[in-house]
């Protein structure tokens, strides 16, 4: 059921929004030289590695010897549109719509019970940890992030996923598209009751 929903939702969104994605791709190419997509290695279910797709938001500047955000990239990050290509990962089966945030291999501790639980499911575009930590996400420890992700996995269900998606849509609307930059961290009191899940 989950896989069917992933395919239907991601496929429909990609079909309906491909003209906008094409425009973004052209703007990225016109703005700075380089590829349209930025590919990074992530760890998925049962430790399976895959390439995660995002729109490129940075450019290499040899004169400055560092990476800088592009003009288009700043807009994409501020609206979270840079993550839009992850829908291809969902369609391919690397990811799901709702699940733990995809993680870099060097952050994984295979003998950690939290990681073992988190990696028992597919990573998702919409993370319970990001939703709850919001502007505190980047400053939070990996342990804190993992506690939220583990909590999600332990109560994962179609009904709870629906709740998470609704909360994400509300948060994206309230933050003009960027929960990590403009969202309000949630407290335990904000957790859903059994009747809400």
Buried (B, 14 or more C-beta within 10 A) or exposed (E): EBEEBBBEBBEEBBEEEEEEBEEBBEBBBEBBEBEBBBEEEBBBBEEEEBEBBBBBBBBEEEEEEEEEEBEBBEBBBBBBBBBBBBBBBBBBBBBBBBBBBBBEEEEBEEEBEBBBBBBEBBBBBBBBBBBBBBBBBEEBEBEBBBBBBBBBBEBBEEEBBEBBBEBBEEBBEEBEBBBBBBBEEBEEEEEBEEEEB
